[in-house]
Amino acid sequence: MVRIKLMGAFAHLAGARELEVKLDGKKKVDELLRELIPRYDEFKDKIIMINGKPARGDAEVEDTDEVKLMPVLSGG
């Protein structure tokens, strides 16, 4: 199972701080998150970590990976 940890607005939109999803094979992280989080594409700036390493949305995840997703906050 892919474990997905959500922070900030992403946790609010998904209705959970943590999700587990069974994957058969590999899937791009953006595709997976679009299926789970309403309005995911409205967030242009986000931080994606896969197994503790920075990643982009086109990175592939497998059934044993852990994904962390955080919105980028700005302002002053």
Biopython code that builds the backbone (N, CA, C, O; Angstrom):
import numpy as np
from Bio.PDB.StructureBuilder import StructureBuilder

atoms = [
    (1, "MET", "N", (0.825, -1.185, 0.000)),
    (1, "MET", "CA", (0.000, 0.000, 0.000)),
    (1, "MET", "C", (0.870, 1.250, 0.000)),
    (1, "MET", "O", (1.894, 1.302, 0.681)),
    (2, "VAL", "N", (0.464, 2.240, -0.756)),
    (2, "VAL", "CA", (1.120, 3.540, -0.728)),
    (2, "VAL", "C", (0.523, 4.306, 0.445)),
    (2, "VAL", "O", (-0.695, 4.455, 0.544)),
    (3, "ARG", "N", (1.380, 4.786, 1.324)),
    (3, "ARG", "CA", (0.923, 5.609, 2.445)),
    (3, "ARG", "C", (1.099, 7.068, 2.032)),
    (3, "ARG", "O", (2.180, 7.478, 1.610)),
    (4, "ILE", "N", (0.023, 7.847, 2.156)),
    (4, "ILE", "CA", (0.038, 9.249, 1.748)),
    (4, "ILE", "C", (-0.273, 10.104, 2.961)),
    (4, "ILE", "O", (-1.343, 9.979, 3.556)),
    (5, "LYS", "N", (0.657, 10.970, 3.331)),
    (5, "LYS", "CA", (0.469, 11.890, 4.450)),
    (5, "LYS", "C", (0.193, 13.276, 3.886)),
    (5, "LYS", "O", (0.973, 13.809, 3.097)),
    (6, "LEU", "N", (-0.927, 13.846, 4.306)),
    (6, "LEU", "CA", (-1.371, 15.135, 3.783)),
    (6, "LEU", "C", (-1.291, 16.193, 4.872)),
    (6, "LEU", "O", (-1.584, 15.929, 6.038)),
    (7, "MET", "N", (-0.892, 17.390, 4.475)),
    (7, "MET", "CA", (-0.785, 18.484, 5.432)),
    (7, "MET", "C", (-1.555, 19.700, 4.928)),
    (7, "MET", "O", (-1.762, 19.877, 3.727)),
    (8, "GLY", "N", (-1.965, 20.521, 5.867)),
    (8, "GLY", "CA", (-2.618, 21.782, 5.549)),
    (8, "GLY", "C", (-3.902, 21.601, 4.758)),
    (8, "GLY", "O", (-4.731, 20.745, 5.070)),
    (9, "ALA", "N", (-4.049, 22.423, 3.729)),
    (9, "ALA", "CA", (-5.266, 22.429, 2.912)),
    (9, "ALA", "C", (-5.522, 21.074, 2.256)),
    (9, "ALA", "O", (-6.677, 20.704, 2.048)),
    (10, "PHE", "N", (-4.475, 20.334, 1.929)),
    (10, "PHE", "CA", (-4.670, 19.035, 1.293)),
    (10, "PHE", "C", (-5.380, 18.056, 2.240)),
    (10, "PHE", "O", (-6.242, 17.291, 1.808)),
    (11, "ALA", "N", (-5.022, 18.081, 3.510)),
    (11, "ALA", "CA", (-5.694, 17.219, 4.494)),
    (11, "ALA", "C", (-7.163, 17.625, 4.624)),
    (11, "ALA", "O", (-8.046, 16.773, 4.718)),
    (12, "HIS", "N", (-7.410, 18.919, 4.627)),
    (12, "HIS", "CA", (-8.791, 19.414, 4.732)),
    (12, "HIS", "C", (-9.624, 18.965, 3.523)),
    (12, "HIS", "O", (-10.738, 18.469, 3.688)),
    (13, "LEU", "N", (-9.092, 19.135, 2.330)),
    (13, "LEU", "CA", (-9.832, 18.779, 1.115)),
    (13, "LEU", "C", (-10.088, 17.273, 1.009)),
    (13, "LEU", "O", (-11.152, 16.852, 0.557)),
    (14, "ALA", "N", (-9.123, 16.475, 1.422)),
    (14, "ALA", "CA", (-9.262, 15.017, 1.334)),
    (14, "ALA", "C", (-10.062, 14.448, 2.506)),
    (14, "ALA", "O", (-10.522, 13.308, 2.454)),
    (15, "GLY", "N", (-10.223, 15.245, 3.559)),
    (15, "GLY", "CA", (-10.953, 14.772, 4.722)),
    (15, "GLY", "C", (-10.171, 13.790, 5.576)),
    (15, "GLY", "O", (-10.751, 13.038, 6.360)),
    (16, "ALA", "N", (-8.835, 13.799, 5.421)),
    (16, "ALA", "CA", (-7.982, 12.896, 6.201)),
    (16, "ALA", "C", (-6.550, 13.409, 6.174)),
    (16, "ALA", "O", (-6.127, 14.066, 5.223)),
    (17, "ARG", "N", (-5.815, 13.099, 7.230)),
    (17, "ARG", "CA", (-4.400, 13.475, 7.269)),
    (17, "ARG", "C", (-3.512, 12.373, 6.688)),
    (17, "ARG", "O", (-2.359, 12.608, 6.328)),
    (18, "GLU", "N", (-4.071, 11.180, 6.608)),
    (18, "GLU", "CA", (-3.308, 10.059, 6.083)),
    (18, "GLU", "C", (-4.229, 9.116, 5.315)),
    (18, "GLU", "O", (-5.340, 8.817, 5.754)),
    (19, "LEU", "N", (-3.754, 8.659, 4.174)),
    (19, "LEU", "CA", (-4.501, 7.735, 3.329)),
    (19, "LEU", "C", (-3.597, 6.569, 2.962)),
    (19, "LEU", "O", (-2.376, 6.715, 2.908)),
    (20, "GLU", "N", (-4.191, 5.425, 2.713)),
    (20, "GLU", "CA", (-3.452, 4.280, 2.192)),
    (20, "GLU", "C", (-4.177, 3.783, 0.958)),
    (20, "GLU", "O", (-5.393, 3.589, 0.968)),
    (21, "VAL", "N", (-3.412, 3.580, -0.109)),
    (21, "VAL", "CA", (-3.988, 3.200, -1.392)),
    (21, "VAL", "C", (-3.220, 2.000, -1.942)),
    (21, "VAL", "O", (-1.990, 1.993, -1.957)),
    (22, "LYS", "N", (-3.951, 1.001, -2.389)),
    (22, "LYS", "CA", (-3.343, -0.181, -3.021)),
    (22, "LYS", "C", (-3.121, 0.112, -4.494)),
    (22, "LYS", "O", (-4.044, 0.523, -5.196)),
    (23, "LEU", "N", (-1.900, -0.098, -4.961)),
    (23, "LEU", "CA", (-1.572, 0.100, -6.378)),
    (23, "LEU", "C", (-1.148, -1.213, -7.005)),
    (23, "LEU", "O", (-0.478, -2.031, -6.374)),
    (24, "ASP", "N", (-1.539, -1.401, -8.232)),
    (24, "ASP", "CA", (-1.031, -2.511, -9.031)),
    (24, "ASP", "C", (-0.056, -1.907, -10.025)),
    (24, "ASP", "O", (-0.472, -1.313, -11.020)),
    (25, "GLY", "N", (1.225, -2.050, -9.770)),
    (25, "GLY", "CA", (2.228, -1.457, -10.641)),
    (25, "GLY", "C", (2.571, -0.047, -10.214)),
    (25, "GLY", "O", (2.380, 0.331, -9.058)),
    (26, "LYS", "N", (3.083, 0.733, -11.168)),
    (26, "LYS", "CA", (3.519, 2.104, -10.888)),
    (26, "LYS", "C", (2.485, 3.100, -11.379)),
    (26, "LYS", "O", (1.705, 2.821, -12.289)),
    (27, "LYS", "N", (2.498, 4.278, -10.748)),
    (27, "LYS", "CA", (1.587, 5.345, -11.147)),
    (27, "LYS", "C", (2.263, 6.679, -10.852)),
    (27, "LYS", "O", (2.974, 6.809, -9.856)),
    (28, "LYS", "N", (2.046, 7.661, -11.708)),
    (28, "LYS", "CA", (2.603, 8.992, -11.453)),
    (28, "LYS", "C", (1.908, 9.593, -10.240)),
    (28, "LYS", "O", (0.691, 9.483, -10.084)),
    (29, "VAL", "N", (2.699, 10.228, -9.390)),
    (29, "VAL", "CA", (2.159, 10.748, -8.140)),
    (29, "VAL", "C", (1.062, 11.786, -8.388)),
    (29, "VAL", "O", (0.073, 11.805, -7.655)),
    (30, "ASP", "N", (1.207, 12.649, -9.397)),
    (30, "ASP", "CA", (0.154, 13.621, -9.710)),
    (30, "ASP", "C", (-1.171, 12.927, -10.047)),
    (30, "ASP", "O", (-2.231, 13.364, -9.597)),
    (31, "GLU", "N", (-1.115, 11.863, -10.827)),
    (31, "GLU", "CA", (-2.332, 11.128, -11.203)),
    (31, "GLU", "C", (-3.015, 10.556, -9.963)),
    (31, "GLU", "O", (-4.233, 10.653, -9.816)),
    (32, "LEU", "N", (-2.233, 9.969, -9.085)),
    (32, "LEU", "CA", (-2.769, 9.380, -7.869)),
    (32, "LEU", "C", (-3.418, 10.449, -6.990)),
    (32, "LEU", "O", (-4.525, 10.250, -6.488)),
    (33, "LEU", "N", (-2.743, 11.569, -6.804)),
    (33, "LEU", "CA", (-3.255, 12.618, -5.921)),
    (33, "LEU", "C", (-4.489, 13.304, -6.509)),
    (33, "LEU", "O", (-5.375, 13.722, -5.763)),
    (34, "ARG", "N", (-4.558, 13.423, -7.824)),
    (34, "ARG", "CA", (-5.769, 13.989, -8.462)),
    (34, "ARG", "C", (-7.000, 13.148, -8.152)),
    (34, "ARG", "O", (-8.096, 13.682, -7.982)),
    (35, "GLU", "N", (-6.819, 11.837, -8.078)),
    (35, "GLU", "CA", (-7.936, 10.929, -7.793)),
    (35, "GLU", "C", (-8.411, 11.043, -6.341)),
    (35, "GLU", "O", (-9.573, 10.763, -6.046)),
    (36, "LEU", "N", (-7.525, 11.451, -5.443)),
    (36, "LEU", "CA", (-7.823, 11.432, -4.014)),
    (36, "LEU", "C", (-8.180, 12.791, -3.420)),
    (36, "LEU", "O", (-8.885, 12.868, -2.413)),
    (37, "ILE", "N", (-7.690, 13.868, -4.046)),
    (37, "ILE", "CA", (-7.845, 15.196, -3.451)),
    (37, "ILE", "C", (-8.628, 16.111, -4.389)),
    (37, "ILE", "O", (-8.149, 16.436, -5.476)),
    (38, "PRO", "N", (-9.824, 16.528, -3.982)),
    (38, "PRO", "CA", (-10.570, 17.490, -4.799)),
    (38, "PRO", "C", (-9.771, 18.789, -4.942)),
    (38, "PRO", "O", (-9.122, 19.235, -3.996)),
    (39, "ARG", "N", (-9.827, 19.378, -6.115)),
    (39, "ARG", "CA", (-9.174, 20.667, -6.404)),
    (39, "ARG", "C", (-7.643, 20.608, -6.329)),
    (39, "ARG", "O", (-6.993, 21.644, -6.188)),
    (40, "TYR", "N", (-7.068, 19.415, -6.421)),
    (40, "TYR", "CA", (-5.610, 19.253, -6.343)),
    (40, "TYR", "C", (-4.888, 20.157, -7.337)),
    (40, "TYR", "O", (-3.877, 20.767, -6.989)),
    (41, "ASP", "N", (-5.384, 20.251, -8.554)),
    (41, "ASP", "CA", (-4.699, 21.023, -9.594)),
    (41, "ASP", "C", (-4.770, 22.531, -9.379)),
    (41, "ASP", "O", (-4.060, 23.278, -10.052)),
    (42, "GLU", "N", (-5.607, 22.990, -8.461)),
    (42, "GLU", "CA", (-5.666, 24.421, -8.174)),
    (42, "GLU", "C", (-4.431, 24.903, -7.414)),
    (42, "GLU", "O", (-4.156, 26.102, -7.373)),
    (43, "PHE", "N", (-3.699, 23.987, -6.822)),
    (43, "PHE", "CA", (-2.490, 24.335, -6.083)),
    (43, "PHE", "C", (-1.279, 24.207, -7.008)),
    (43, "PHE", "O", (-0.795, 23.106, -7.269)),
    (44, "LYS", "N", (-0.808, 25.334, -7.489)),
    (44, "LYS", "CA", (0.336, 25.309, -8.409)),
    (44, "LYS", "C", (1.636, 25.018, -7.661)),
    (44, "LYS", "O", (2.514, 24.327, -8.178)),
    (45, "ASP", "N", (1.754, 25.547, -6.445)),
    (45, "ASP", "CA", (2.963, 25.340, -5.650)),
    (45, "ASP", "C", (2.678, 24.348, -4.538)),
    (45, "ASP", "O", (1.811, 24.571, -3.693)),
    (46, "LYS", "N", (3.412, 23.259, -4.552)),
    (46, "LYS", "CA", (3.256, 22.229, -3.528)),
    (46, "LYS", "C", (4.586, 21.520, -3.344)),
    (46, "LYS", "O", (5.428, 21.505, -4.242)),
    (47, "ILE", "N", (4.759, 20.942, -2.184)),
    (47, "ILE", "CA", (5.962, 20.179, -1.889)),
    (47, "ILE", "C", (5.565, 18.715, -1.833)),
    (47, "ILE", "O", (4.677, 18.323, -1.075)),
    (48, "ILE", "N", (6.239, 17.913, -2.649)),
    (48, "ILE", "CA", (5.988, 16.468, -2.702)),
    (48, "ILE", "C", (7.263, 15.757, -2.271)),
    (48, "ILE", "O", (8.346, 16.022, -2.794)),
    (49, "MET", "N", (7.119, 14.862, -1.321)),
    (49, "MET", "CA", (8.239, 14.040, -0.878)),
    (49, "MET", "C", (7.844, 12.576, -1.082)),
    (49, "MET", "O", (6.741, 12.165, -0.718)),
    (50, "ILE", "N", (8.745, 11.804, -1.660)),
    (50, "ILE", "CA", (8.525, 10.369, -1.815)),
    (50, "ILE", "C", (9.652, 9.665, -1.081)),
    (50, "ILE", "O", (10.825, 9.827, -1.418)),
    (51, "ASN", "N", (9.290, 8.887, -0.082)),
    (51, "ASN", "CA", (10.259, 8.172, 0.754)),
    (51, "ASN", "C", (11.311, 9.122, 1.326)),
    (51, "ASN", "O", (12.492, 8.783, 1.395)),
    (52, "GLY", "N", (10.870, 10.313, 1.735)),
    (52, "GLY", "CA", (11.749, 11.284, 2.379)),
    (52, "GLY", "C", (12.598, 12.126, 1.449)),
    (52, "GLY", "O", (13.423, 12.915, 1.910)),
    (53, "LYS", "N", (12.411, 11.972, 0.144)),
    (53, "LYS", "CA", (13.207, 12.736, -0.821)),
    (53, "LYS", "C", (12.294, 13.621, -1.653)),
    (53, "LYS", "O", (11.195, 13.205, -2.019)),
    (54, "PRO", "N", (12.743, 14.853, -1.959)),
    (54, "PRO", "CA", (11.929, 15.747, -2.795)),
    (54, "PRO", "C", (11.633, 15.109, -4.149)),
    (54, "PRO", "O", (12.484, 14.439, -4.734)),
    (55, "ALA", "N", (10.416, 15.328, -4.633)),
    (55, "ALA", "CA", (10.007, 14.743, -5.916)),
    (55, "ALA", "C", (9.114, 15.714, -6.666)),
    (55, "ALA", "O", (8.587, 16.670, -6.096)),
    (56, "ARG", "N", (8.957, 15.452, -7.946)),
    (56, "ARG", "CA", (8.040, 16.217, -8.789)),
    (56, "ARG", "C", (6.799, 15.379, -9.043)),
    (56, "ARG", "O", (6.772, 14.181, -8.761)),
    (57, "GLY", "N", (5.782, 16.021, -9.574)),
    (57, "GLY", "CA", (4.521, 15.352, -9.831)),
    (57, "GLY", "C", (4.594, 14.241, -10.850)),
    (57, "GLY", "O", (3.735, 13.360, -10.866)),
    (58, "ASP", "N", (5.611, 14.263, -11.710)),
    (58, "ASP", "CA", (5.728, 13.218, -12.726)),
    (58, "ASP", "C", (6.515, 11.996, -12.235)),
    (58, "ASP", "O", (6.732, 11.049, -12.991)),
    (59, "ALA", "N", (6.937, 12.023, -10.975)),
    (59, "ALA", "CA", (7.638, 10.863, -10.403)),
    (59, "ALA", "C", (6.652, 9.713, -10.228)),
    (59, "ALA", "O", (5.468, 9.923, -9.966)),
    (60, "GLU", "N", (7.162, 8.509, -10.376)),
    (60, "GLU", "CA", (6.305, 7.330, -10.229)),
    (60, "GLU", "C", (6.403, 6.773, -8.815)),
    (60, "GLU", "O", (7.469, 6.767, -8.199)),
    (61, "VAL", "N", (5.260, 6.306, -8.319)),
    (61, "VAL", "CA", (5.219, 5.656, -7.015)),
    (61, "VAL", "C", (4.796, 4.204, -7.191)),
    (61, "VAL", "O", (4.095, 3.841, -8.136)),
    (62, "GLU", "N", (5.250, 3.387, -6.242)),
    (62, "GLU", "CA", (4.893, 1.976, -6.228)),
    (62, "GLU", "C", (4.171, 1.666, -4.926)),
    (62, "GLU", "O", (4.044, 2.524, -4.053)),
    (63, "ASP", "N", (3.707, 0.448, -4.809)),
    (63, "ASP", "CA", (2.872, 0.037, -3.686)),
    (63, "ASP", "C", (3.566, 0.141, -2.325)),
    (63, "ASP", "O", (2.880, 0.155, -1.303)),
    (64, "THR", "N", (4.879, 0.211, -2.274)),
    (64, "THR", "CA", (5.590, 0.253, -0.991)),
    (64, "THR", "C", (6.055, 1.650, -0.600)),
    (64, "THR", "O", (6.725, 1.805, 0.421)),
    (65, "ASP", "N", (5.720, 2.666, -1.383)),
    (65, "ASP", "CA", (6.224, 4.025, -1.151)),
    (65, "ASP", "C", (5.403, 4.803, -0.133)),
    (65, "ASP", "O", (4.247, 4.487, 0.146)),
    (66, "GLU", "N", (6.051, 5.841, 0.416)),
    (66, "GLU", "CA", (5.365, 6.795, 1.282)),
    (66, "GLU", "C", (5.469, 8.179, 0.639)),
    (66, "GLU", "O", (6.555, 8.617, 0.260)),
    (67, "VAL", "N", (4.336, 8.855, 0.523)),
    (67, "VAL", "CA", (4.262, 10.183, -0.093)),
    (67, "VAL", "C", (3.824, 11.176, 0.970)),
    (67, "VAL", "O", (2.886, 10.915, 1.724)),
    (68, "LYS", "N", (4.504, 12.317, 1.029)),
    (68, "LYS", "CA", (4.073, 13.428, 1.875)),
    (68, "LYS", "C", (3.773, 14.599, 0.953)),
    (68, "LYS", "O", (4.528, 14.883, 0.023)),
    (69, "LEU", "N", (2.668, 15.271, 1.223)),
    (69, "LEU", "CA", (2.235, 16.381, 0.377)),
    (69, "LEU", "C", (1.909, 17.586, 1.245)),
    (69, "LEU", "O", (1.105, 17.506, 2.173)),
    (70, "MET", "N", (2.555, 18.714, 0.920)),
    (70, "MET", "CA", (2.354, 19.958, 1.670)),
    (70, "MET", "C", (2.113, 21.103, 0.722)),
    (70, "MET", "O", (2.770, 21.192, -0.316)),
    (71, "PRO", "N", (1.177, 21.994, 1.052)),
    (71, "PRO", "CA", (1.035, 23.193, 0.238)),
    (71, "PRO", "C", (2.153, 24.163, 0.585)),
    (71, "PRO", "O", (2.664, 24.158, 1.705)),
    (72, "VAL", "N", (2.533, 24.996, -0.383)),
    (72, "VAL", "CA", (3.519, 26.045, -0.135)),
    (72, "VAL", "C", (2.760, 27.272, 0.338)),
    (72, "VAL", "O", (1.840, 27.745, -0.329)),
    (73, "LEU", "N", (3.151, 27.773, 1.482)),
    (73, "LEU", "CA", (2.515, 28.962, 2.026)),
    (73, "LEU", "C", (3.369, 30.178, 1.686)),
    (73, "LEU", "O", (4.598, 30.121, 1.715)),
    (74, "SER", "N", (2.702, 31.264, 1.366)),
    (74, "SER", "CA", (3.439, 32.483, 1.066)),
    (74, "SER", "C", (2.725, 33.648, 1.713)),
    (74, "SER", "O", (1.578, 33.533, 2.145)),
    (75, "GLY", "N", (3.386, 34.721, 1.772)),
    (75, "GLY", "CA", (2.808, 35.915, 2.379)),
    (75, "GLY", "C", (3.830, 36.573, 3.286)),
    (75, "GLY", "O", (4.962, 36.104, 3.410)),
    (76, "GLY", "N", (3.437, 37.626, 3.896)),
    (76, "GLY", "CA", (4.428, 38.311, 4.709)),
    (76, "GLY", "C", (3.839, 39.070, 5.830)),
    (76, "GLY", "O", (4.567, 39.699, 6.599)),
]
sb = StructureBuilder()
sb.init_structure("model")
sb.init_model(0)
sb.init_chain("A")
sb.init_seg("    ")
for serial, (resi, resn, name, xyz) in enumerate(atoms, 1):
    if name == "N":
        sb.init_residue(resn, " ", resi, " ")
    sb.init_atom(name, np.array(xyz, "f"), 0.0, 1.0, " ", f" {name:<3s}", serial, name[0])
structure = sb.get_structure()
